[in-house]
Amino acid sequence: MRYHKKSGLTSSLLTATLLAACIACMGSCTSDGCYDNGSAVPLAKFYNSGTGALATVDSLTVRGLGAPGDSVLAAGQSVSQLYLPLRSTVQQSQFVFSYKSSLAVAPDTVTLACQAVPTFVSRDCGAMFFFDISRVDYTTHRIDSVVVVYPHITNQDRTSIKIFMKN
């Protein structure tokens, strides 16, 4: 039998083809196919406790208590809705609502007791934390009541918490 030495061109072409196939396979494993919202954060909306209508709270500052750097979620602005990020490393997340007005009103605190649930979303999106809210506690200086409409927090963008404000 006689063996022929492959030319350098054939070997280079074969190497380039294999390299292109590997890159194509790696490209198919990226998150380009993931169109889902990647965050499970509850949306809270404010309502007038007397009328039940959607309300805007003026000059509101909201901070995540105990969060790294006590994160500011709203800084003295008019707000009708707000995302309240939950912490996956503890079993409760607290938020302080401070009001700047001519009336001296003490800040309110809202505490959400929750359990982080690791969830596999899909091959493209990977895994993320969903949350189950089991209890809500709050002070009533300016907040009248807090209702958790959807206690299972997923990456679905919907109103999960209703905060009813006193007039």
For each residue, the residues with C-beta under 8 A, 3 or more apart:
1:
2:
3:
4:
5:
6: 10 11
7: 10 11
8: 11 12
9: 12 13
10: 6 7 13 14
11: 6 7 8 14 15
12: 8 9 15 16
13: 9 10 16 17
14: 10 11 17 18
15: 11 12 18 19
16: 12 13 19 20
17: 13 14 20 21
18: 14 15 21 22
19: 15 16 22 23
20: 16 17 23 24
21: 17 18 24 25
22: 18 19 25 26
23: 19 20 26 27
24: 20 21 27 28
25: 21 22 28 29
26: 22 23 29 30
27: 23 24 30 32
28: 24 25
29: 25 26
30: 26 27 33 124
31: 34 124 125 126
32: 27 124
33: 30 124
34: 31 38 121 122 124 125 126
35:
36: 121 122 125 155
37: 155 156 157
38: 34 125 128 155
39: 85 128 155
40: 86 128 129 130 131 153 154 155
41: 83 84 85 86 153
42: 83 84 86 112 131 133 150 153 160 161
43: 81 82 83 84 157 158 159 160 161
44: 81 82 83 84 159 160 161 162 163
45: 54 80 81 159 161 162 163
46: 54 55 56 57 79 80 81 82 163 164 165
47: 52 53 54 55 162 163 164 165
48: 51 52 53 54 55 164 165 167
49: 52 144 145 164 165 166 167
50: 167
51: 48
52: 47 48 49 164
53: 47 48
54: 45 46 47 48 80
55: 46 47 48 80 165
56: 46 78 79 80
57: 46 60 78 79 80 99 165
58: 78 101
59: 76 77 78 99 100 101
60: 57 74 76 77 78 79 97 98 99 100
61: 72 74 75 76 97 98 99 100
62: 72 73 74 79 82 95 96 97 98
63: 67 70 71 72 73 95 96 98
64: 67 70 71 73 84 85 87 93 94 95
65: 70 94 95 96 109
66: 70 87 90 93 94
67: 63 64 70 71 85 87 93
68: 71
69:
70: 63 64 65 66 67
71: 63 64 67 68 85
72: 61 62 63 75
73: 62 63 64 82 83 84 85 95
74: 60 61 62 77 79 82
75: 61 72
76: 59 60 61 100
77: 59 60 74
78: 56 57 58 59 60
79: 46 56 57 60 62 74 82
80: 45 46 54 55 56 57
81: 43 44 45 46 159
82: 43 44 46 62 73 74 79
83: 41 42 43 44 73
84: 41 42 43 44 64 73 93 95 110 112 161
85: 39 41 64 67 71 73 93
86: 40 41 42 93 112 114 116 131 153
87: 64 66 67 90 93
88: 116 129 131
89: 116
90: 66 87 93
91: 113 114 115
92: 111 112 113 114
93: 64 66 67 84 85 86 87 90 111 112 114
94: 64 65 66 109 110 111 112
95: 62 63 64 65 73 84 109 110 111 112
96: 62 63 65 107 108 109
97: 60 61 62 107 108 109 110 142 143
98: 60 61 62 63 107
99: 57 59 60 61 105 107 142
100: 59 60 61 76
101: 58 59 105
102:
103:
104:
105: 99 101 141 142
106: 139 141
107: 96 97 98 99 139 141
108: 96 97 138 139 140 141 142 143
109: 65 94 95 96 97 138 139
110: 84 94 95 97 136 137 138 143 146 163
111: 92 93 94 95 136 137 138
112: 42 84 86 92 93 94 95 133 135 136 148 161
113: 91 92 133 134 135 136 137
114: 86 91 92 93 131 132 133 134 153
115: 91 131 132 134
116: 86 88 89 129 130 131
117: 129 130 131 132
118: 127 128 129
119: 127 128 129 130 154
120: 126 127
121: 34 36 125 126 127 128 155
122: 34 36 125 126
123: 126
124: 30 31 32 33 34
125: 31 34 36 38 121 122 128
126: 31 34 120 121 122 123
127: 118 119 120 121
128: 38 39 40 118 119 121 125 155
129: 40 88 116 117 118 119
130: 40 116 117 119 152 153 154 155
131: 40 42 86 88 114 115 116 117 152 153
132: 114 115 117 151 152 153
133: 42 112 113 114 136 148 151 152 153 160
134: 113 114 115 151
135: 112 113
136: 110 111 112 113 133 146 148 161
137: 110 111 113
138: 108 109 110 111 143 145 146
139: 106 107 108 109 143
140: 108 143 144 145 166
141: 105 106 107 108
142: 97 99 105 108 165 166
143: 97 108 110 138 139 140 146 163 164 165 166
144: 49 140 164 165 166
145: 49 138 140 163 164
146: 110 136 138 143 161 162 163 164
147: 161 162 164
148: 112 133 136 151 160 161
149: 159 160 161 162
150: 42 153 158 159 160
151: 132 133 134 148 160
152: 130 131 132 133
153: 40 41 42 86 114 130 131 132 133 150 160
154: 40 119 130
155: 36 37 38 39 40 121 128 130
156: 37
157: 37 43
158: 43 150
159: 43 44 45 81 149 150 162
160: 42 43 44 133 148 149 150 151 153
161: 42 43 44 45 84 112 136 146 147 148 149
162: 44 45 47 146 147 149 159
163: 44 45 46 47 110 143 145 146
164: 46 47 48 49 52 143 144 145 146 147
165: 46 47 48 49 55 57 142 143 144
166: 49 140 142 143 144
167: 48 49 50
